Amino acid sequence: MGYQDAVGSIAELPGGVVASVAGTDSYRVRLRDLGGRLGGDCSCPYGREGAFCKHCVAVGLRVLATAPREATPASGSDVRAFLETLDRLELVDLIWQQAQDDPVLYQRLRLQAATASAQPDVSVLQDQVDLLQVDWLDFDDEDDYASRANSVLDALRRLLPDHVLSAQRMLREVVTHVGAAASACEDSAGMVDDAADAAWGLYLEVCQAAPPDPAELGRWLAHFRLNSERPEVSLGEVVDLLGEAGLAAYKVGLDQARDRQRDPWRERFLREELVREAGDTDELVETLAEDLSHPHAYVRIAAVLREADRVDEAIDWLQRGLQSVDLRDGRGGGLVERLVEIYQAVGRDADAVELLETRFTDSPDERTYRQWRTAAKRVGQWPQLRERAHRILRERIESGSSFAAGTLARILLEEGDIDAAWQVVQLHHCDEPTRLAVADRRAETHPADVIDIYRPLVDTAIAVGNRDGYARAARLLTTLQGLHSRTGAGAAFRADVAGLKETHRRKRALLAILAEHGL
């Protein structure tokens, strides 16, 4: 039955049904009749992207399995027609009774009542805004919380345009509360996040209609962004509202946070964003240079300077970065790549080749080899430098480096020197993938040479003792069968397989897999 068994109770709604489905989490599914076409919504990640997910399918199958074939459920229009027969007091009583057990409906009704007149009851709205402040949301509570948040936003919209200042003040609180709730719930990308985004969008709309005091906005925004990660807000969205006075107040707020050092990373990120918005290259470089503990900081500074057409300074910063790290440190690779890129862009190809030679000498690997080869070919120096690169690797091999042996074998293979690559794997220890890659190419012209490489791997695979190992052994034996056939030694191969089966006659899973491969 699969997910059908995970479907909880199913309840009817106008034009469809609603149900919960237990999956990785508990998901809410609603199915609707969309003019003769079945539509489905689900709170799971795929459902939120608009997909008719497996949870929707499960609810649909459950409905089909449980509904009597002859039954014709009442349509939404039938229920509406019935409601139209009731008088006003009966309708009021019906709705009021439902609201006794439905907090979301009660909140909607209360907000509707509070905003129905020309003089809205702002205290009711404020109470509902305050209730949006929570410490944690369990998964089962998130939909109701999002519904309550959206009802508050709808009520605040109804205050516009006559009570825009009250709406603006309360919207700041909604943005703060719902953003914090989005960071304190199990579903990190669900309906609560959407409600937080909607709150921020409405706040911006209200601010455009009635711009707040720039300095006060700057102080609030600094505090909010230093303490909240959601909703995602960018300075560019409010820079026009802030103006010079607001940006100055915003900067003071960030500077005060730096003095307290509560969250240095976030404070630095926000100051960097502020400086980028101002467009001051020198101040941005100064900000980025506050923390040079990682080589990537030099790369970022160089990117800023290069974008400002200050190439010589970009080169200087990258060179300083290289001096701060050991080229054998893998973290220095980005520095080398950016510096080579700039060198080549400004016609300093010889410097690019020299830098890559130094890098390869200190830490020889395939990536640097390819970069060095490309750079050297640009200036016609590769034939002699290729000999130097191979000599560096061979010296490492002689000192006992199996990594260098594998690197050289793969490089030779890539360059089409199969004989030389074969000699390396024969004389030196290399990792198994490299040995097999070379053997595959060697087998094209010398099948007999590679049999001794493949055959021990069969025993190793069988020794794993599971179906994956047995399947690998069967694939290796199939390869060996072809090699023996090409060398005219088919009888020897069949005898080998017969002996192997006898040795492992108790391993029925192995024998079955060998039979599946025709062995």
VEXNU-446255 format. One record per residue (C-alpha): residue number from 1; residue in one letter; x, y, z. Coordinates in steps of 0.05 Angstrom, whole numbers. Example, Ala and Ser with C-alpha at 12.3 -4.5 7.8 and 13.67 -1.06 7.14 Angstrom:
2
{node 1 A {246 -90 156}}
{node 2 S {273 -21 143}}
END
This chain:
519
{node 1 M {0 0 0}}
{node 2 G {59 47 11}}
{node 3 Y {39 119 25}}
{node 4 Q {-35 102 26}}
{node 5 D {-24 72 95}}
{node 6 A {7 138 117}}
{node 7 V {-56 178 101}}
{node 8 G {-91 203 163}}
{node 9 S {-163 223 170}}
{node 10 I {-195 254 108}}
{node 11 A {-242 313 115}}
{node 12 E {-286 344 61}}
{node 13 L {-279 416 39}}
{node 14 P {-317 453 -16}}
{node 15 G {-297 420 -81}}
{node 16 G {-249 370 -50}}
{node 17 V {-217 340 11}}
{node 18 V {-161 355 60}}
{node 19 A {-118 303 96}}
{node 20 S {-51 293 131}}
{node 21 V {2 245 105}}
{node 22 A {60 219 147}}
{node 23 G {125 221 107}}
{node 24 T {193 248 126}}
{node 25 D {149 298 163}}
{node 26 S {74 305 170}}
{node 27 Y {46 339 107}}
{node 28 R {-21 372 94}}
{node 29 V {-53 353 28}}
{node 30 R {-113 385 -5}}
{node 31 L {-146 358 -68}}
{node 32 R {-194 401 -109}}
{node 33 D {-239 394 -169}}
{node 34 L {-214 447 -218}}
{node 35 G {-268 446 -270}}
{node 36 G {-265 372 -281}}
{node 37 R {-190 367 -271}}
{node 38 L {-159 343 -206}}
{node 39 G {-115 393 -171}}
{node 40 G {-72 381 -111}}
{node 41 D {-32 421 -60}}
{node 42 C {17 392 -10}}
{node 43 S {61 424 43}}
{node 44 C {120 379 25}}
{node 45 P {180 410 -12}}
{node 46 Y {157 383 -80}}
{node 47 G {86 404 -68}}
{node 48 R {107 475 -51}}
{node 49 E {141 478 -119}}
{node 50 G {74 463 -152}}
{node 51 A {84 388 -164}}
{node 52 F {27 338 -157}}
{node 53 C {69 297 -108}}
{node 54 K {64 226 -83}}
{node 55 H {27 249 -21}}
{node 56 C {-28 278 -66}}
{node 57 V {-30 212 -103}}
{node 58 A {-36 174 -38}}
{node 59 V {-95 215 -14}}
{node 60 G {-129 208 -82}}
{node 61 L {-121 132 -81}}
{node 62 R {-146 129 -10}}
{node 63 V {-208 169 -29}}
{node 64 L {-221 123 -88}}
{node 65 A {-212 62 -44}}
{node 66 T {-259 84 11}}
{node 67 A {-314 123 -24}}
{node 68 P {-376 82 -44}}
{node 69 R {-379 76 -120}}
{node 70 E {-452 98 -122}}
{node 71 A {-444 156 -75}}
{node 72 T {-445 226 -102}}
{node 73 P {-417 274 -50}}
{node 74 A {-451 341 -42}}
{node 75 S {-417 394 -83}}
{node 76 G {-394 461 -55}}
{node 77 S {-451 494 -93}}
{node 78 D {-502 449 -58}}
{node 79 V {-476 470 10}}
{node 80 R {-476 543 -11}}
{node 81 A {-547 536 -35}}
{node 82 F {-566 508 33}}
{node 83 L {-532 565 69}}
{node 84 E {-572 615 27}}
{node 85 T {-636 585 56}}
{node 86 L {-614 603 127}}
{node 87 D {-633 670 158}}
{node 88 R {-580 717 185}}
{node 89 L {-585 694 258}}
{node 90 E {-578 621 238}}
{node 91 L {-516 637 198}}
{node 92 V {-486 678 254}}
{node 93 D {-499 622 303}}
{node 94 L {-469 570 255}}
{node 95 I {-406 611 245}}
{node 96 W {-400 628 319}}
{node 97 Q {-406 554 339}}
{node 98 Q {-350 536 290}}
{node 99 A {-306 592 316}}
{node 100 Q {-309 562 386}}
{node 101 D {-264 505 364}}
{node 102 D {-226 537 307}}
{node 103 P {-174 588 331}}
{node 104 V {-154 608 260}}
{node 105 L {-226 623 241}}
{node 106 Y {-237 660 307}}
{node 107 Q {-176 703 294}}
{node 108 R {-199 720 224}}
{node 109 L {-267 739 249}}
{node 110 R {-238 781 305}}
{node 111 L {-192 818 256}}
{node 112 Q {-249 829 207}}
{node 113 A {-291 859 263}}
{node 114 A {-233 903 287}}
{node 115 T {-222 933 218}}
{node 116 A {-294 937 193}}
{node 117 S {-307 1009 213}}
{node 118 A {-275 1075 194}}
{node 119 Q {-242 1076 263}}
{node 120 P {-209 1008 269}}
{node 121 D {-194 978 337}}
{node 122 V {-118 981 333}}
{node 123 S {-111 949 401}}
{node 124 V {-140 884 374}}
{node 125 L {-91 884 317}}
{node 126 Q {-34 898 365}}
{node 127 D {-55 839 408}}
{node 128 Q {-54 793 347}}
{node 129 V {14 820 326}}
{node 130 D {41 806 396}}
{node 131 L {15 734 392}}
{node 132 L {60 722 331}}
{node 133 Q {121 722 377}}
{node 134 V {139 650 390}}
{node 135 D {201 613 415}}
{node 136 W {192 550 373}}
{node 137 L {144 520 323}}
{node 138 D {132 446 317}}
{node 139 F {119 420 247}}
{node 140 D {45 409 261}}
{node 141 D {36 481 284}}
{node 142 E {69 515 224}}
{node 143 D {9 517 177}}
{node 144 D {-36 548 231}}
{node 145 Y {18 598 249}}
{node 146 A {27 618 176}}
{node 147 S {-49 625 169}}
{node 148 R {-52 670 231}}
{node 149 A {6 712 205}}
{node 150 N {-27 720 137}}
{node 151 S {-93 740 170}}
{node 152 V {-56 795 208}}
{node 153 L {-24 819 144}}
{node 154 D {-93 821 110}}
{node 155 A {-120 862 168}}
{node 156 L {-61 910 164}}
{node 157 R {-74 919 90}}
{node 158 R {-145 940 107}}
{node 159 L {-116 998 148}}
{node 160 L {-88 1029 85}}
{node 161 P {-86 1084 65}}
{node 162 D {-122 1120 122}}
{node 163 H {-81 1090 179}}
{node 164 V {-15 1079 145}}
{node 165 L {29 1100 203}}
{node 166 S {-4 1050 251}}
{node 167 A {3 996 198}}
{node 168 Q {76 1014 187}}
{node 169 R {93 1009 260}}
{node 170 M {59 942 270}}
{node 171 L {89 914 205}}
{node 172 R {158 923 233}}
{node 173 E {138 879 291}}
{node 174 V {106 828 245}}
{node 175 V {170 825 202}}
{node 176 T {211 813 266}}
{node 177 H {165 761 297}}
{node 178 V {149 721 235}}
{node 179 G {222 723 212}}
{node 180 A {243 696 279}}
{node 181 A {190 642 275}}
{node 182 A {215 622 205}}
{node 183 S {283 610 237}}
{node 184 A {253 571 295}}
{node 185 C {212 518 261}}
{node 186 E {226 448 235}}
{node 187 D {209 464 162}}
{node 188 S {263 513 140}}
{node 189 A {231 532 74}}
{node 190 G {156 528 85}}
{node 191 M {95 571 93}}
{node 192 V {123 610 151}}
{node 193 D {181 633 108}}
{node 194 D {131 654 55}}
{node 195 A {92 694 107}}
{node 196 A {157 728 129}}
{node 197 D {172 748 57}}
{node 198 A {101 774 49}}
{node 199 A {107 816 113}}
{node 200 W {172 847 88}}
{node 201 G {141 862 20}}
{node 202 L {81 896 51}}
{node 203 Y {126 936 97}}
{node 204 L {165 962 38}}
{node 205 E {100 979 2}}
{node 206 V {76 1019 63}}
{node 207 C {143 1054 69}}
{node 208 Q {139 1076 -4}}
{node 209 A {71 1105 9}}
{node 210 A {92 1140 74}}
{node 211 P {168 1144 80}}
{node 212 P {190 1136 153}}
{node 213 D {242 1179 187}}
{node 214 P {307 1158 152}}
{node 215 A {351 1158 214}}
{node 216 E {300 1120 255}}
{node 217 L {292 1070 198}}
{node 218 G {368 1062 194}}
{node 219 R {374 1047 268}}
{node 220 W {318 996 266}}
{node 221 L {344 963 203}}
{node 222 A {414 955 233}}
{node 223 H {386 922 295}}
{node 224 F {339 878 255}}
{node 225 R {392 853 206}}
{node 226 L {443 841 260}}
{node 227 N {395 797 299}}
{node 228 S {352 764 245}}
{node 229 E {368 721 185}}
{node 230 R {296 719 158}}
{node 231 P {264 745 118}}
{node 232 E {323 754 71}}
{node 233 V {333 829 64}}
{node 234 S {382 868 21}}
{node 235 L {406 939 34}}
{node 236 G {392 956 -39}}
{node 237 E {317 948 -26}}
{node 238 V {315 1006 23}}
{node 239 V {374 1050 3}}
{node 240 D {330 1102 -29}}
{node 241 L {286 1105 34}}
{node 242 L {348 1112 78}}
{node 243 G {384 1167 41}}
{node 244 E {447 1197 71}}
{node 245 A {418 1206 141}}
{node 246 G {390 1136 144}}
{node 247 L {454 1104 118}}
{node 248 A {494 1142 169}}
{node 249 A {449 1117 225}}
{node 250 Y {453 1047 197}}
{node 251 K {529 1050 197}}
{node 252 V {530 1074 269}}
{node 253 G {488 1014 288}}
{node 254 L {536 966 254}}
{node 255 D {597 1001 285}}
{node 256 Q {566 993 354}}
{node 257 A {556 919 340}}
{node 258 R {629 913 321}}
{node 259 D {648 943 388}}
{node 260 R {606 891 424}}
{node 261 Q {631 835 379}}
{node 262 R {568 793 386}}
{node 263 D {570 764 316}}
{node 264 P {633 789 281}}
{node 265 W {620 750 217}}
{node 266 R {550 778 206}}
{node 267 E {571 848 226}}
{node 268 R {628 846 176}}
{node 269 F {583 819 121}}
{node 270 L {534 877 132}}
{node 271 R {588 930 134}}
{node 272 E {617 901 70}}
{node 273 E {548 906 37}}
{node 274 L {542 978 61}}
{node 275 V {610 997 32}}
{node 276 R {593 962 -34}}
{node 277 E {529 1002 -38}}
{node 278 A {568 1066 -27}}
{node 279 G {616 1047 -83}}
{node 280 D {679 1067 -46}}
{node 281 T {733 1018 -71}}
{node 282 D {786 1039 -20}}
{node 283 E {738 1031 39}}
{node 284 L {715 964 12}}
{node 285 V {787 939 6}}
{node 286 E {800 963 77}}
{node 287 T {738 926 102}}
{node 288 L {758 861 66}}
{node 289 A {829 867 93}}
{node 290 E {806 866 165}}
{node 291 D {809 790 164}}
{node 292 L {865 760 122}}
{node 293 S {866 693 158}}
{node 294 H {844 656 95}}
{node 295 P {877 663 26}}
{node 296 H {809 674 -6}}
{node 297 A {807 744 26}}
{node 298 Y {864 764 -20}}
{node 299 V {826 737 -80}}
{node 300 R {764 778 -62}}
{node 301 I {805 841 -53}}
{node 302 A {838 829 -121}}
{node 303 A {770 820 -153}}
{node 304 V {746 887 -126}}
{node 305 L {809 923 -150}}
{node 306 R {807 890 -218}}
{node 307 E {734 910 -227}}
{node 308 A {756 982 -212}}
{node 309 D {811 975 -267}}
{node 310 R {866 978 -214}}
{node 311 V {901 917 -241}}
{node 312 D {970 931 -213}}
{node 313 E {942 935 -143}}
{node 314 A {902 871 -154}}
{node 315 I {967 836 -174}}
{node 316 D {1002 864 -113}}
{node 317 W {948 837 -66}}
{node 318 L {950 768 -97}}
{node 319 Q {1026 766 -92}}
{node 320 R {1020 786 -19}}
{node 321 G {971 730 -10}}
{node 322 L {1020 680 -41}}
{node 323 Q {1074 703 7}}
{node 324 S {1027 688 65}}
{node 325 V {1016 614 48}}
{node 326 D {1057 554 32}}
{node 327 L {1045 536 -41}}
{node 328 R {1039 464 -19}}
{node 329 D {977 485 19}}
{node 330 G {917 469 -24}}
{node 331 R {883 534 -1}}
{node 332 G {933 573 -44}}
{node 333 G {906 545 -109}}
{node 334 G {855 601 -117}}
{node 335 L {909 654 -109}}
{node 336 V {951 621 -163}}
{node 337 E {893 615 -212}}
{node 338 R {870 687 -204}}
{node 339 L {941 714 -211}}
{node 340 V {954 671 -273}}
{node 341 E {889 696 -302}}
{node 342 I {908 769 -292}}
{node 343 Y {979 758 -316}}
{node 344 Q {953 730 -381}}
{node 345 A {900 784 -388}}
{node 346 V {953 839 -386}}
{node 347 G {1004 802 -429}}
{node 348 R {1050 777 -374}}
{node 349 D {1051 705 -400}}
{node 350 A {1122 692 -378}}
{node 351 D {1103 710 -306}}
{node 352 A {1044 663 -310}}
{node 353 V {1088 606 -334}}
{node 354 E {1139 619 -279}}
{node 355 L {1086 621 -225}}
{node 356 L {1055 555 -247}}
{node 357 E {1124 523 -251}}
{node 358 T {1137 544 -179}}
{node 359 R {1069 518 -158}}
{node 360 F {1079 451 -193}}
{node 361 T {1149 443 -165}}
{node 362 D {1123 453 -94}}
{node 363 S {1059 413 -103}}
{node 364 P {1055 372 -167}}
{node 365 D {985 352 -187}}
{node 366 E {945 343 -251}}
{node 367 R {906 408 -247}}
{node 368 T {968 450 -240}}
{node 369 Y {1002 409 -295}}
{node 370 R {946 424 -344}}
{node 371 Q {947 498 -326}}
{node 372 W {1022 501 -334}}
{node 373 R {1017 464 -401}}
{node 374 T {965 512 -427}}
{node 375 A {1005 573 -405}}
{node 376 A {1070 547 -433}}
{node 377 K {1039 530 -500}}
{node 378 R {1017 603 -506}}
{node 379 V {1090 623 -508}}
{node 380 G {1118 562 -543}}
{node 381 Q {1157 535 -484}}
{node 382 W {1120 470 -469}}
{node 383 P {1165 417 -501}}
{node 384 Q {1224 433 -455}}
{node 385 L {1180 448 -395}}
{node 386 R {1143 382 -404}}
{node 387 E {1208 345 -394}}
{node 388 R {1220 386 -331}}
{node 389 A {1149 370 -305}}
{node 390 H {1159 295 -316}}
{node 391 R {1227 298 -283}}
{node 392 I {1197 330 -222}}
{node 393 L {1146 274 -217}}
{node 394 R {1198 219 -227}}
{node 395 E {1241 249 -172}}
{node 396 R {1181 246 -126}}
{node 397 I {1169 174 -147}}
{node 398 E {1240 155 -132}}
{node 399 S {1231 184 -62}}
{node 400 G {1173 136 -51}}
{node 401 S {1112 177 -70}}
{node 402 S {1056 133 -96}}
{node 403 F {1014 195 -108}}
{node 404 A {1066 221 -156}}
{node 405 A {1067 153 -192}}
{node 406 G {992 155 -202}}
{node 407 T {995 228 -224}}
{node 408 L {1049 213 -276}}
{node 409 A {1012 151 -302}}
{node 410 R {947 191 -311}}
{node 411 I {983 248 -345}}
{node 412 L {1017 201 -393}}
{node 413 L {951 167 -407}}
{node 414 E {918 234 -420}}
{node 415 E {973 252 -469}}
{node 416 G {967 186 -506}}
{node 417 D {1034 156 -484}}
{node 418 I {1005 89 -466}}
{node 419 D {1071 51 -466}}
{node 420 A {1102 100 -416}}
{node 421 A {1041 99 -372}}
{node 422 W {1042 22 -373}}
{node 423 Q {1115 22 -352}}
{node 424 V {1099 68 -293}}
{node 425 V {1043 23 -265}}
{node 426 Q {1087 -38 -275}}
{node 427 L {1147 -10 -238}}
{node 428 H {1112 30 -184}}
{node 429 H {1054 24 -136}}
{node 430 C {993 62 -162}}
{node 431 D {921 66 -139}}
{node 432 E {874 14 -168}}
{node 433 P {832 61 -211}}
{node 434 T {895 87 -245}}
{node 435 R {921 16 -256}}
{node 436 L {856 -5 -287}}
{node 437 A {851 57 -331}}
{node 438 V {921 43 -359}}
{node 439 A {905 -31 -366}}
{node 440 D {842 -15 -406}}
{node 441 R {884 24 -456}}
{node 442 R {941 -27 -457}}
{node 443 A {891 -82 -471}}
{node 444 E {873 -50 -538}}
{node 445 T {940 -72 -566}}
{node 446 H {969 -121 -515}}
{node 447 P {912 -161 -484}}
{node 448 A {958 -214 -454}}
{node 449 D {996 -162 -414}}
{node 450 V {937 -141 -371}}
{node 451 I {908 -208 -351}}
{node 452 D {953 -210 -289}}
{node 453 I {926 -142 -268}}
{node 454 Y {853 -162 -272}}
{node 455 R {855 -232 -244}}
{node 456 P {875 -216 -171}}
{node 457 L {820 -165 -169}}
{node 458 V {769 -221 -179}}
{node 459 D {790 -255 -114}}
{node 460 T {790 -188 -78}}
{node 461 A {719 -174 -101}}
{node 462 I {694 -243 -80}}
{node 463 A {726 -234 -11}}
{node 464 V {680 -174 1}}
{node 465 G {626 -226 13}}
{node 466 N {564 -190 -12}}
{node 467 R {525 -183 -76}}
{node 468 D {561 -119 -97}}
{node 469 G {627 -155 -91}}
{node 470 Y {602 -215 -129}}
{node 471 A {574 -171 -185}}
{node 472 R {641 -135 -191}}
{node 473 A {677 -203 -195}}
{node 474 A {629 -224 -251}}
{node 475 R {644 -160 -290}}
{node 476 L {718 -170 -282}}
{node 477 L {713 -243 -305}}
{node 478 T {673 -220 -366}}
{node 479 T {730 -173 -384}}
{node 480 L {780 -229 -373}}
{node 481 Q {739 -275 -417}}
{node 482 G {747 -226 -475}}
{node 483 L {822 -218 -462}}
{node 484 H {833 -294 -461}}
{node 485 S {792 -302 -524}}
{node 486 R {835 -251 -560}}
{node 487 T {898 -287 -539}}
{node 488 G {872 -356 -558}}
{node 489 A {872 -379 -486}}
{node 490 G {797 -391 -479}}
{node 491 A {807 -461 -451}}
{node 492 A {852 -435 -395}}
{node 493 F {799 -384 -377}}
{node 494 R {744 -436 -374}}
{node 495 A {787 -480 -330}}
{node 496 D {801 -421 -284}}
{node 497 V {727 -405 -277}}
{node 498 A {710 -478 -264}}
{node 499 G {762 -480 -208}}
{node 500 L {736 -415 -179}}
{node 501 K {665 -443 -177}}
{node 502 E {689 -506 -143}}
{node 503 T {727 -466 -91}}
{node 504 H {665 -423 -76}}
{node 505 R {612 -476 -87}}
{node 506 R {577 -459 -22}}
{node 507 K {566 -386 -43}}
{node 508 R {501 -394 -80}}
{node 509 A {491 -320 -91}}
{node 510 L {559 -316 -125}}
{node 511 L {544 -376 -170}}
{node 512 A {476 -346 -189}}
{node 513 I {508 -280 -208}}
{node 514 L {562 -315 -249}}
{node 515 A {507 -353 -285}}
{node 516 E {470 -288 -300}}
{node 517 H {534 -264 -335}}
{node 518 G {540 -328 -375}}
{node 519 L {600 -353 -337}}
END
